[in-house]
Amino acid sequence: MARIRVAGFSVSLDGFAAGPDQSLEHPLGKRGTELFQWYFPTRTFHAMTGQGGGDAGPDDNFGRRAMDGFGAFILGRNMFGPIRGEWPDDQWKGWWGDNPPYHAPTFVLTHHPRASIEMEGGTTFHFITDGIDAALRRARDAAGQKDVKIGGGVDTVRQYIRAGHVDEIHLAVAPVMLGQGEALFEGIDLRALGYRTTEHVPTERATHVVLAQ
């Protein structure tokens, strides 16, 4: 059965999954890139960004798993870009250039309608204005037998967890403290929601923890 998953989601030791003050210059918030030092050296990231080489090993295995096997993705508006309010025009098409890394239908939560955008490599962005459940229904239909990934950002992941929709959560706990930012689990009782640890793999750059219901 197709699952709803959060995967490759980095979090600091003090519980922040993004830094403060997201902007065009800081897509992950200030100091947010520190959370992904486990991922940048991997073969998976190198291949995604058109580089050769890269490290193999557990970090790469989890990085590959974080993008494989998905038939659809759901993103929050902040994950798609820094623009707020009404779309001023159709120029902004995401952080990733002409060929985003999703290669599948990708549903963006927003309060402001916008026509779908077909990108290179099989990614089509669809903009959903009627909430997380509507986005999930459309993503499930698009994914077929494959899984659906809740790709972020933090508020979107929190909404789906609180609603009880997420079957599995893979966290990459980075050995850094941000001090401030967007707290992933504040006010969320994972134990009460039925999550348990199913994998726990430490590496030099992160500790990978998989939670499942």
Secondary structure, DSSP 8 states (H G I E B T S, - for coil): ---EEEEEEEE-TTSEEE-SS--SS-TT-TTGGGGGTTTTTBHHHHHHTT----B-SHHHHHHHHTTTTEEEEEE-HHHH-S--SS---S----SS-SS-S--SEEEEE-SS----EE-GGG-EEEEE-S-HHHHHHHHHHHHTTSEEEEEE-HHHHHHHHHTT--SEEEEEE-S---SSSEESSTT--TTTTT-EEEEEEE-SS-EEEEEE-
